[in-house]
Structures are given as structure tokens and as C-alpha cells.
Amino acid sequence: MKRQVQTLRTNRVKKAQLKLSKHKELGVRSKIDIHEVASLMDTISGRANIKNEAILFSLHMN
């Protein structure tokens, strides 16, 4: 289970990095607001809470 949670976190971080890189490329034309950017940055830096996602993932597996 722990490995699956780590994989879930890794995938989430990669998606966040991709969104932020697209946001950087688009500049002012980006449709992402500042709150979402802050949330993505928290995800990448590891400050985001993954407990809720682990619970949802385990419920999905059952």
C-alpha cells in the first residue's frame, strides 16, 4: 500500500510540474489563477496533504 501511495504522489507531482511549465510558457494568456498555481507549487514542494488522496485511493481499490 505504501508503494502505491508513493506512486500516486509521484504522478501528482509530475502532473503539477507539467501544468506549471505550460503556465510559464503561456504567460499572461494562461487560464490558471494564482490560487491554483500556489496549490501546484505546494504539491511539488511536498507541503500538500496527501492523506486524503491515500484514503480515496484505498477506497477505490476495495
C-alpha positions in Angstrom: 0.0 0.0 0.0 2.8 2.4 0.9 4.4 1.9 -2.5 1.1 2.7 -4.3 0.7 5.9 -2.3 4.3 6.9 -3.3 3.4 6.2 -6.9 0.3 8.3 -6.5 2.3 11.2 -5.1 4.9 10.9 -7.9 2.3 11.0 -10.6 0.6 14.0 -8.9 3.9 15.9 -8.7 4.7 15.2 -12.4 1.3 16.5 -13.4 1.8 19.6 -11.3 5.2 20.2 -12.9 3.7 19.9 -16.3 0.8 22.3 -15.6 3.3 24.8 -14.2 5.6 24.6 -17.2 2.6 25.1 -19.5 1.5 28.1 -17.4 5.1 29.5 -17.7 5.1 29.1 -21.4 1.7 30.8 -21.9 2.5 33.7 -19.5 -0.4 36.2 -19.3 -2.6 34.1 -21.6 -2.7 31.2 -19.1 -6.1 30.4 -17.7 -4.7 29.2 -14.4 -5.4 31.5 -11.5 -2.9 32.4 -8.7 -4.6 30.1 -6.2 -4.2 27.1 -8.4 -0.5 28.0 -9.1 0.1 28.2 -5.4 -1.5 24.8 -4.9 0.6 23.3 -7.6 3.7 24.7 -6.1 2.8 23.3 -2.7 2.3 19.9 -4.3 5.7 20.0 -5.9 7.5 21.2 -2.7 5.8 18.4 -0.7 3.7 20.7 1.5 0.4 19.4 0.1 -1.5 16.9 2.2 -1.7 13.5 0.6 -3.6 11.7 3.4 -7.0 12.4 1.8 -5.8 11.0 -1.5 -4.4 7.9 0.1 -7.8 7.3 1.7 -9.6 7.8 -1.5 -7.2 5.6 -3.3 -7.7 2.7 -0.8 -11.4 3.1 -1.1 -11.2 2.9 -4.8 -9.1 -0.3 -4.5 -11.8 -2.0 -2.4 
